[in-house]
Amino acid sequence: MDWDDLRIFLAVARSDSLSGAGRVLKVDPATVGRRIARLEEGMGVRLFTKTPQGYAMTEAGAGLLPHAQRAEAAVMAASDAVTAPQGLTGQIRLGAPDGCANYLLPQVIAHICDENPGLEVQLVALPRVFNLSKREADMAVAVSRPEAGRLTVQKLTDYKLHLAASRDYLAAHPIHTRADLAGHRFIGYIADMIFDKELDYLAEIGAAPNQNSPPLASNSVSVQLNFLRQGAGVGVVHDFALPAAPELRRVLSDEISLTRSFWLIRHADDGRVARLTRFATALTAGMRAEMARLEAEVARRIA
């Protein structure tokens, strides 16, 4: 068995299909199928079973997977050790929830890329948990610390959230006490699309309408923010997003305040890849510095 065989096995395991693996490997799906058949013949076991949903790993395939992942990490580490220059180069795919991806990461990543002209970063903004085992991303920012899986986890930074509404909305619908919140239209997540308990903000502050979605809801933080900017109601907003929405004002900030954390998640085997570790170090420092800058800007604005 050689690395090229394992590379094809991993592509099928992550894509659940020959066509998906072919796109990743830039080869014809029929070629992928022949290579898998040859690998299975050489090992004397079936690695995949064809189902209506695609190619599912057999028990033997699942047993091979962690070994293939470790081999991949070793190849990446070896290549990195031999070829990596002082600066970061190549492509890195980073997954993140859309609030972080829209209002915090662009300026951080832009600075990292300015300092490393040979680096390419793909920022995947999706309101869900990323599957690193399927290589949906090289690493991911998460809003809660995972409790399972072969992962390395490090805390990036804390952040705060407050109720907010537009100046025009508050001029027409003043809010001075918690009691004033009754009857206001709330904006938040679609209840059955909340992918992490840490995002159930309205329930935590006691504003969730009987566990149903609020009157205006979206699975996207950016859409929620734009609802608020249009004066559509009241909602929970990341403090770090407020500089991008000057129309908004925090509401009852002395009484209602939430604190959350961002975590950087990596596959355990990637710890040996120096390039990814250097990027993680730069990302951590950049996010902490940018968070401090944005929070200071918000503090100056409300002073």
N, C-alpha and C positions, 0 to 999 in steps of 0.2 A: 504494500500500500504506500502510495506517495502523497505528497501534499496536494497535488493537483486533483487527485481523487477526492480527498477530504474537502477541498474547496468547493467542488461540485456538489458533494453531499450536503454541505452546509447551506449552499444556495437553495437547494430544493427544500431542505428542512425549514428554512426561514420563509420561503415563498409559498410553500404548500402546493406548488405546481411546477411543471416543467417549463411552461411559458414564462412564469415569473422569474424562475432561476435563469432562463435564457436571456431575459432582458438585463438582469444584473451582471451576468457573465459576458454579455454581448456575443452569444453564440446561438445557433439554431436549437430550438427545443428538442428536435429529434436527436441532435448530438448529445444533449444533456441526458435524454432517455437511454441512449446507447451506453453512455459512460456509467450511469447508475446501474444498468443491467450488468455491465462488465464488473463493476465493483462488487455487486451482490454475488455474482458467480465466483469471483475470486475468494470472497469471504465465506461462501457456502451458506449464506443466510439472506432472508428478505429484509431489507431496510425500510421499505415503504409499501403501503397498501393503497391501491387506487380506490378512491371513494367518490361519490357524487360531488363532494365539496373540494376534492383535490387529492393530493398525495399526503397521506397520514403516516407518520413514523410507526413502525412496529416496535415491539419491545427491544429487539436487537438494535434498531435505529436509535431509540432513546438511550440505550446503553452506550452507543458510539458517540453520541452528541457531545457530552462534556469533554471527551478526549479530543474530538475534532476542534472544539472551541479553544482548548489549551494549545493545540498545535498552531492554530491561527494566531493566537496571541504571541507564541514563541517566534513565528515567522515575522510578525509585525515588529517585535522587539529587536530581532536580529537585523532587519532592514533598517530600523531606526538607528541602531548603534553604529552601523557601518556608513550610512549615507547622510544622516541628519547634520545640517550645518548648525551654526550658533542660533540662528533664528528658527521660528516655526515655519514649516512648509507643508504642502499637501492639503488635502481636504479633510475637514472635520464636520460631522453632522451633529448638531445639538438640538435636542427636543426640549420644549418648554411650554407651560400653559400660556394662553394667549395674552393675559394681562402682563406677565413678565416679559413675554416676547415682544409686545408692542411698545411698552413704556419704560423698560429698564435695560433690556439686553442690546438694542440697536447701538446705543452710544458706547456701551462697554465693548462690544465686539468690534465696532469701527475703530476704536482706539487700539485694540490688540492687533488688528490687521494693519493699521498704520505703522505699527512698530515691527511687523513681520510681513513684508510685501509679498512673500511667497506663499502665504497662508490663504486658503479658501474656506469659508465657513458657511454651511447651510443651516439656517435656523428654521426648524420645523415647529410651527405654532399650532398646537392642537389641544382642545379642551378634553384631554383624557390622559390616562397613564400610558407611558411608552413601554414597549416590549423590547428590552435591550438584548434578550436572547435571540430574537429574530433580526437583530441589527437594524431596527427601525431608526436608531440613532447610535452614535458612538458613546454618547453620554446624555443625560437628561436632567433638567431641573424639575423637582417635584415639590408639592406643597405639604407633603407629610413623609415621614421617614418610613420606608418599607420595612416590613418585619420578616420577609421571607425571600428566598432566592440567593443565588451566588453573586452577591453585589457588594461593592464598596460604597459607603455613604459618608458624606461629609457635609456639615452645616455650612451654608453659604452666608446667610444674613437673616436677621429678623426684619419684619416690616409691620407697619401699622395700617389699620383701616378705620374709617369713620363714616357715619352717615353724611350724605351730601345732597345738595339740590342746587338748581341754578338760582342766580340772583333774582331773575324775573319771577320764578316760581315762588321763592320765599317772600318777595314783595307782595304777591297776591295771596299767599297762604303762609302767614308767619308761624314759626315754630319756636316757642320759648321754653316749654317743658315737655317731659315725656307724654303727659296727658294730651298735648297738642298733636301728637302723632296719629291719634285715632281719626280715622276717616281719610287719611292721606293715601294716595295711590303709590304703592311700593313697586320698585323695579328690582329684579334679581334673576337668579338662575331658574331655569325650567326644573321643577322638583325632581322628575324622574331622570334627569340628565346630569345631576350633580355627581361627578365621578370620584369625589373625595369628601369625606365628612368634614374636613377643614373648611370647605367652601360653603357650608350651610349657614351663612352669616345671619340671615333674617331669623332663622329659628333660634339662634343663640341670643339674639337681642330681644326676642319675644315679639317679632313683627311678622312671623310667618302665618299666613291665613289658613289655619286648620291643616297644616302640612301640605297644602296644595301650592301650585306655582303662583307667584304674585301676579297681579293683573297685567303687568308688562314684564315679559320674561324672555331671556335668551341664554343659550349655552355659551355665548361669547361675552367676555368682559368688555370688549371694545363696543359692542352693540349696546350693552347696558349703559356704558358711559355716554354714548351718543343720545340715548333716550333721555338721560339726565340733562345733557347739554341743551336739548330741545325744550326743557321745562316740562317734561312729562310726569315728574313725580320725584320721589325720594328713594335713594338706594345707598348701599354700602360701596365705598370707593377706596381703592388703594391710595394711601397718601402719596406714593411716588408717581401716581398718574395725574395728580392735581395740577402740576405745572403745565401739563399738556391740555388742560381744560380750564382756562381762566374764568369761564362763565360760572364755575361751580364754587360753592361755599360749604364748608363743613357745618354740620348741624349737631347741637348738643354734644360737642366734642369733649367736654369735661365729664359728661355722664356716660356716654356710649363710646367705647374705644375697644378695638380688637387687635390682638397681636398674633402674627403667624410667622412662619419661617420658610425659607427656601432651602432645599437640600439638593446637593449634586450627587447623582446616582451614576455609577459606572459598573460595568461587568467586572467581576473579581479578577478575571484573567488579564484584564487590560492594565493592571497595576505595573506590569513589567514594561509597558510601552512608554518610553520616556517622553515621546512627543505629546501623547495625550496627557501625561502627568504635568508637563510644562504648561499646556493649555489650561488645564484645570486650575493650576496655581495662579495663572494670569487672570482667569475668569473670576476666581474667588476674590482676589485683591481688587479687581475692577468693579465687581458688583458692590462690594462693601464701600468703596470710595464713592461710587455713584449714588448709592442709597443715602449716604451721609450728606452729599451735596443736595440731593432733591429734598430731603427732609429739612435741611437748613433753609432752602428756598421757600418751602411751605411755611415754615415758622416765621420767616421775614414777612411773608405776605399777610399773615393773620395778626402780626404784632401791631 
